[in-house]
Every structure is written in C-alpha cells, then in structure tokens.
Amino acid sequence: MQNTAAKPYAPSSEENKEVILKVLSPLFANKHSVLEIGSGTGQHAVYLAQQMPHLQWQTSDLPENHDGIRLWIKDSGLQNVAEPIELNVSARQWPNCQYDAIFTANSFHIMSQENVSDLFAHIAQQLKPQGLLVVYGPFNFKGEFTSPSNQQFDAFLKNRDPKSGIKDFEWLNELATVAGLMFKQDFAMPQNNRILCWQKL
Ligand SMILES: C[S@@+](CC[C@H](N)C(=O)[O-])C[C@H]1O[C@@H](n2cnc3c(N)ncnc32)[C@H](O)[C@@H]1O
C-alpha cells in the first residue's frame, strides 16, 4: 500500500473493485448486514457499500489499519458503512454479533494457516442461518498453483513471512465443512484470482 495525501491507497483495490462487485451484487441482493474481515485501506468497503446501498457494511481489521479506514469512510459520507472494529481472526473473542454475510479480500494468503483455521473455527457463530462467507484472492487447487505468476507471488510471500502463502481450496473446504458451511460456488476472476463462496447450513 502507498499513501496518497492522507488516505492510504491500494492500486489493486481500484483495479479489482468492479469485478468483485459484479459477483457480489447477486450474492448479496437479499442480504442486509455484511462483516468485512481485513478491510485494509477501506477502499473496498466504501465502494461496495456505495454500490449496494441496501447493505449495512461493518469494516474490521487489525488496529494499525483503522485510521486509514476511518478516513475513507469519512470522505465517502456514506451512512451504511460502520467504523472499523478490531478483529484479529486469531483472537479468542469475536464480536458478539451475527451477519448475513462475511466478506474478505486478499487476506487468506497474508494469514498463517493457524489464522485461517481460527477464522473457520469462529465463522459459523458469526453468520446467521443461510449466511454467506465470500473470499476473494488467489488459491491453489489440488496442491497446484493456477499460474506461474501465482507461484512467484507465493514464493515472494513466503520469503517475507514463511507462515503466509496461497492456501489450498481443498484444505479450506475441509475447514468450512467441519464448521458447518456448504461450498456454494467458485468464480474465476481476472489475474488468476477466484471468489469462493460458502453458505452456512
Ligand atoms: C493484503 S491486505 C488486503 C486488504 C484489503 N482487503 C484489500 O483487498 O485490499 C491483507 C489484510 O489482512 C489483514 N490481516 C492480516 N492478518 C490478519 C488477522 N490475523 N486478522 C485479521 N486481519 C488480518 C491485514 O491487516 C490486511 O488488512
């Protein structure tokens, strides 16, 4: 992330926000409350909440990102995006609240396997019945990278943080199944990314 003026700015969020919206729009058409995990700069939150005004969008992240998210929300003037709550997926206590959907973008490959396991251990209690978990990012299938660029990206990530890296769909789906979620859909996205969607039974 680089800084433009006071607000943090991630070029990738501007590049992928429209294609993410296209997938989310029908998925979230009948939903009301969304928790975003790892809101980052807050760019996705304000864009997606603006484009889907029927949603109440709850941002969250580690505390170091909160000031930037707040700036994006303040500048947007939107009433349907809530200021970030502190949420580390490995924290024992998660918010005492249930949502119609949980969305997270580009966070699983930053997190360790332990973080992602912790997330799935908490996810069902945060979702209302029929609630959706929607995850954007790069994923492996049957242990294989989907492109040479994803393989290089994974090496870059692991060099920076050996615990991070692109996660296997099959492993995620095992965690989801144990958590009481059913796999719903896999959307191919530009630049070798996917959107994976699970639904609480
Ligand atoms: C690459 S950024 C993605 C930010 C934003 N979602 C986007 O797509 O631009 C990864 C995000 O995951 C968050 N993150 C990393 N570890 C986390 C954890 N243990 N719990 C919650 N969020 C975490 C980071 O703080 C960061 O906001």
The ligand as an ORCA input file, in Angstrom:
! r2SCAN-3c Opt
* xyz 0 1
  C      -3.245     -7.632      1.544
  S      -4.245     -6.855      2.746
  C      -5.827     -6.824      1.934
  C      -6.605     -5.621      2.318
  C      -7.934     -5.449      1.563
  N      -8.904     -6.453      1.950
  C      -7.712     -5.467      0.074
  O      -8.170     -6.391     -0.607
  O      -7.059     -4.521     -0.419
  C      -4.462     -8.130      3.990
  C      -5.339     -7.685      5.146
  O      -5.478     -8.772      6.053
  C      -5.378     -8.242      7.371
  N      -4.957     -9.291      8.295
  C      -3.772     -9.931      8.340
  N      -3.745    -10.785      9.372
  C      -4.949    -10.702      9.985
  C      -5.521    -11.325     11.134
  N      -4.846    -12.220     11.845
  N      -6.787    -10.992     11.473
  C      -7.473    -10.091     10.746
  N      -6.985     -9.451      9.664
  C      -5.729     -9.747      9.304
  C      -4.345     -7.134      7.228
  O      -4.359     -6.254      8.320
  C      -4.758     -6.520      5.917
  O      -5.759     -5.550      6.083
*
